[in-house]
């Protein structure tokens, strides 16, 4: 029988079953996060609100995640991490169940705040837990598999929600998601070994993590890369449809190409990140910048737009795996704090990127916004690639 102490020591074998359970959990949580955009009309009609008000269900989820991600370890400093992940997933199930019976907007938003806390906490803990489930030479691949759940949800979650919403009432869709969340919570409970909390999990631990050489430098690059992405991606459909060679159907197809590129990027980079992290720290964010720049440079060329969107999707799909693997190596003794900082940086960049992008679009136009976003991502790539990184583990270098 595996003990909590044993679970936290360096492993010689990777618990792939537990990693797959975490992948299923990430898919379920992120799918739940993005269900409202695919069900907005029926939700708004049923609750007697506008679609814009119903859309705040997504805003509420992201907002609370920004604060929970870096503080989840502080809130539960001594709780076994298996129990914490199970509890967070059960919280997501409760959130979805409340949404399914919500009589008004206030109840809906309160329930979505609970989901945001569950998602933020899960992602903050997932890096540290994935690292403890994997042998050192498999760290990147374990992180990639967990991220695959998110990528699948991003690519398939909204279309799946649209399909289910056309067959079932929106409340039934959320009820089904609640049942699925209970299922993955049970899978986590039996697939994961006990995982003891990491060292220095209080607020002092967050400060100590930031003081580790290279972490602040790398996080600045991380935020700039993601900021550049969302400053452009928030308005990408409008940018594509400005091209005379692209109609609304073509734009939708190109967005699907972006999703497929992201899925492939996650798998390909995840397979080699353990050996090629140093190179990928530059190439992956460069591909994000290049893809955004390509859309700005070739607005009337459908083939060029397809290539640009594919490259952009490939890079962004791989980005979370790259930055998480980097953090796991450079902050190997403080991965809970490090994971929380990565997620908080991501959420901060989403907020700043979407807002700043809107200001630039209104003032200078979409094409100028894309150019500036590409430059911001390029700056982030340069900063992140020069941040300190730990050496390749001996098991890989041999």
Secondary structure as GFF3:
##gff-version 3
##sequence-region A 1 398
A	DSSP	alpha_helix	4	8	.	.	.	ID=ss1
A	DSSP	alpha_helix	16	33	.	.	.	ID=ss2
A	DSSP	alpha_helix	35	47	.	.	.	ID=ss3
A	DSSP	alpha_helix	51	69	.	.	.	ID=ss4
A	DSSP	alpha_helix	72	75	.	.	.	ID=ss5
A	DSSP	alpha_helix	81	101	.	.	.	ID=ss6
A	DSSP	alpha_helix	105	133	.	.	.	ID=ss7
A	DSSP	three_ten_helix	136	138	.	.	.	ID=ss8
A	DSSP	alpha_helix	139	167	.	.	.	ID=ss9
A	DSSP	alpha_helix	170	191	.	.	.	ID=ss10
A	DSSP	alpha_helix	203	211	.	.	.	ID=ss11
A	DSSP	alpha_helix	215	233	.	.	.	ID=ss12
A	DSSP	alpha_helix	236	241	.	.	.	ID=ss13
A	DSSP	alpha_helix	248	297	.	.	.	ID=ss14
A	DSSP	alpha_helix	302	330	.	.	.	ID=ss15
A	DSSP	alpha_helix	335	364	.	.	.	ID=ss16
A	DSSP	alpha_helix	366	385	.	.	.	ID=ss17
A	DSSP	alpha_helix	394	397	.	.	.	ID=ss18
###
